[in-house]
């Protein structure tokens, strides 16, 4: 039986003194960066080392995922509501989901959809609903990679065709049709221009609009492991929010 994740002695998971810094991407888009986010990040890592990570069933995340204790999920939801929701142009959270994640796949194991950047999807109208997302880096080795953000270089129709074919074509046919090399996307290519990169840092938390194209910036996949104590462990949050009326 896995022991519960204990609340830190401070009585809260998140640092009450945390400061939000803004990284502006242009076009009114911003990534919000909070360093020293958790009071006791090592406790989360130690808990993660006791549980099982499984391949995701509903998305193409290139590794394993597991749920988080309710108390930690609620704390992340509360931190978002207190510090980020209004700042990101939203007024009410409709649904929220959190997980622990580990990138583990080698470039040779990736499917074409994992060679690209992506958006976080919502079934709700994106003009009315903001899908906010967060990543908390729970590893010390910055070479495991932060998060990169991209803008399309082609029309919406061309990008949609690329994304659709990435889900249906095998690796060789996709590479031949689009000239996209297998592996994690870390720099610009013919279809996407990298506009920013947030480097990974121990206990750094970022929030962003999940409607932006983004990707884990894994430049040294040889360093990936399936051990939460040494691998690319992150706490990920997804917040479906009603946008502020304009």
DAKAJO-V659947 format. One record per residue. N is the residue number from 1. SS is DSSP state (2 for helix, 1 for strand, 0 for the rest). PHI is phi in whole degrees, -180 to 180 (* if undefined). BURIAL is I if it has 24 or more other ideal C-beta (glycine too) atoms within 12 Angstrom, else O. Layout:
# DAKAJO-V659947
((N | SS | PHI | BURIAL) (N | SS | PHI | BURIAL))
This chain:
# DAKAJO-V659947
((1 | 0 | * | O) (2 | 0 | -76 | O) (3 | 0 | -69 | O) (4 | 0 | -64 | O) (5 | 0 | -77 | I) (6 | 0 | -81 | O) (7 | 0 | -67 | O) (8 | 0 | -58 | O) (9 | 0 | -59 | O) (10 | 0 | -69 | O) (11 | 0 | 86 | O) (12 | 0 | -155 | O) (13 | 0 | -80 | I) (14 | 1 | -102 | I) (15 | 0 | -69 | I) (16 | 0 | -67 | O) (17 | 0 | -97 | O) (18 | 0 | -61 | I) (19 | 0 | -113 | O) (20 | 1 | -91 | I) (21 | 1 | -113 | O) (22 | 1 | -107 | O) (23 | 1 | -110 | I) (24 | 1 | -87 | O) (25 | 1 | -101 | I) (26 | 1 | 90 | O) (27 | 0 | 56 | O) (28 | 0 | 75 | O) (29 | 1 | -103 | I) (30 | 1 | -141 | I) (31 | 1 | -107 | I) (32 | 1 | -103 | I) (33 | 1 | -119 | I) (34 | 1 | -127 | I) (35 | 0 | -93 | I) (36 | 0 | 55 | O) (37 | 0 | -73 | I) (38 | 1 | -93 | I) (39 | 0 | -67 | I) (40 | 0 | -138 | I) (41 | 2 | -63 | I) (42 | 2 | -63 | O) (43 | 2 | -63 | I) (44 | 2 | -69 | I) (45 | 2 | -61 | I) (46 | 2 | -62 | O) (47 | 2 | -67 | I) (48 | 2 | -61 | I) (49 | 0 | -69 | I) (50 | 0 | -98 | O) (51 | 0 | -113 | I) (52 | 0 | -97 | O) (53 | 0 | -104 | I) (54 | 1 | -122 | O) (55 | 1 | -59 | O) (56 | 0 | -67 | I) (57 | 0 | -97 | O) (58 | 0 | -121 | O) (59 | 0 | -152 | O) (60 | 0 | -103 | I) (61 | 0 | -58 | I) (62 | 0 | -86 | I) (63 | 1 | 173 | I) (64 | 1 | -118 | I) (65 | 1 | -137 | I) (66 | 1 | -153 | I) (67 | 1 | -71 | I) (68 | 0 | -118 | I) (69 | 0 | -58 | I) (70 | 2 | -56 | O) (71 | 2 | -64 | O) (72 | 2 | -71 | I) (73 | 2 | -59 | I) (74 | 2 | -65 | O) (75 | 2 | -67 | I) (76 | 2 | -65 | I) (77 | 2 | -61 | I) (78 | 2 | -68 | O) (79 | 2 | -63 | I) (80 | 2 | -61 | I) (81 | 2 | -63 | I) (82 | 2 | -77 | O) (83 | 2 | -110 | I) (84 | 0 | -121 | I) (85 | 0 | -60 | I) (86 | 0 | -64 | O) (87 | 0 | -60 | I) (88 | 0 | -95 | I) (89 | 0 | 84 | I) (90 | 1 | -124 | I) (91 | 1 | -127 | O) (92 | 1 | -155 | O) (93 | 1 | -87 | I) (94 | 1 | -90 | I) (95 | 1 | -157 | O) (96 | 1 | -148 | I) (97 | 1 | -141 | I) (98 | 1 | -137 | I) (99 | 1 | -153 | I) (100 | 1 | -97 | I) (101 | 1 | -137 | I) (102 | 1 | -138 | I) (103 | 1 | -73 | I) (104 | 0 | -133 | I) (105 | 0 | -76 | I) (106 | 0 | -77 | O) (107 | 2 | -54 | I) (108 | 2 | -68 | O) (109 | 2 | -89 | O) (110 | 0 | -75 | I) (111 | 0 | -93 | I) (112 | 2 | -54 | I) (113 | 2 | -62 | I) (114 | 2 | -90 | I) (115 | 2 | -84 | I) (116 | 0 | -110 | I) (117 | 0 | -76 | I) (118 | 1 | -152 | I) (119 | 0 | -111 | I) (120 | 0 | -83 | I) (121 | 0 | -90 | O) (122 | 0 | -137 | I) (123 | 0 | -78 | O) (124 | 0 | -88 | O) (125 | 0 | -63 | O) (126 | 0 | -66 | O) (127 | 0 | -74 | O) (128 | 0 | -108 | O) (129 | 1 | -124 | I) (130 | 1 | -93 | I) (131 | 1 | -96 | I) (132 | 1 | -80 | I) (133 | 1 | -136 | I) (134 | 1 | -140 | I) (135 | 1 | -135 | I) (136 | 1 | -114 | I) (137 | 1 | -81 | I) (138 | 0 | -117 | I) (139 | 0 | -145 | I) (140 | 0 | -89 | O) (141 | 0 | -86 | I) (142 | 2 | -64 | O) (143 | 2 | -67 | O) (144 | 2 | -73 | I) (145 | 0 | 104 | I) (146 | 0 | -93 | I) (147 | 1 | -131 | I) (148 | 1 | -109 | I) (149 | 1 | -123 | I) (150 | 1 | -134 | I) (151 | 1 | -121 | O) (152 | 1 | -65 | I) (153 | 0 | -103 | O) (154 | 0 | -123 | O) (155 | 0 | -65 | O) (156 | 2 | -59 | O) (157 | 2 | -66 | O) (158 | 2 | -67 | O) (159 | 2 | -66 | I) (160 | 2 | -65 | O) (161 | 2 | -63 | O) (162 | 2 | -59 | I) (163 | 2 | -65 | I) (164 | 2 | -63 | O) (165 | 2 | -68 | I) (166 | 2 | -64 | I) (167 | 2 | -88 | O) (168 | 2 | -119 | O) (169 | 0 | -85 | O) (170 | 0 | -77 | O) (171 | 2 | -57 | I) (172 | 2 | -67 | O) (173 | 2 | -68 | O) (174 | 2 | -66 | I) (175 | 2 | -61 | O) (176 | 2 | -69 | O) (177 | 2 | -72 | O) (178 | 2 | -112 | I) (179 | 0 | 67 | O) (180 | 0 | -95 | I) (181 | 0 | -79 | O) (182 | 0 | -61 | I) (183 | 0 | 127 | I) (184 | 0 | -70 | I) (185 | 0 | -82 | I) (186 | 0 | -123 | I) (187 | 0 | -137 | O) (188 | 0 | -63 | O) (189 | 0 | -138 | I) (190 | 0 | -68 | O) (191 | 0 | -109 | I) (192 | 1 | -138 | I) (193 | 1 | -105 | O) (194 | 1 | -74 | I) (195 | 1 | -109 | I) (196 | 1 | -167 | I) (197 | 1 | -141 | I) (198 | 1 | -99 | I) (199 | 0 | -66 | O) (200 | 0 | -71 | I) (201 | 0 | -149 | I) (202 | 0 | -51 | I) (203 | 0 | 67 | I) (204 | 1 | -94 | I) (205 | 1 | -119 | I) (206 | 1 | -124 | I) (207 | 1 | -125 | I) (208 | 1 | -158 | I) (209 | 1 | -73 | I) (210 | 0 | -66 | I) (211 | 0 | -77 | I) (212 | 0 | -81 | I) (213 | 1 | -68 | I) (214 | 1 | -151 | I) (215 | 1 | -161 | I) (216 | 1 | -63 | I) (217 | 0 | -95 | I) (218 | 0 | -94 | I) (219 | 0 | -88 | I) (220 | 0 | -125 | O) (221 | 2 | -61 | I) (222 | 2 | -62 | O) (223 | 2 | -87 | O) (224 | 0 | -69 | I) (225 | 0 | -138 | I) (226 | 0 | -102 | I) (227 | 0 | -100 | O) (228 | 0 | -59 | I) (229 | 0 | -79 | O) (230 | 0 | -131 | O) (231 | 0 | -91 | I) (232 | 1 | -86 | I) (233 | 1 | -88 | I) (234 | 1 | -135 | I) (235 | 1 | -101 | I) (236 | 1 | -112 | I) (237 | 1 | -125 | I) (238 | 1 | -135 | I) (239 | 1 | -129 | I) (240 | 1 | -85 | I) (241 | 1 | -128 | I) (242 | 1 | -71 | I) (243 | 1 | -71 | I) (244 | 0 | -68 | O) (245 | 0 | -63 | O) (246 | 0 | -107 | O))
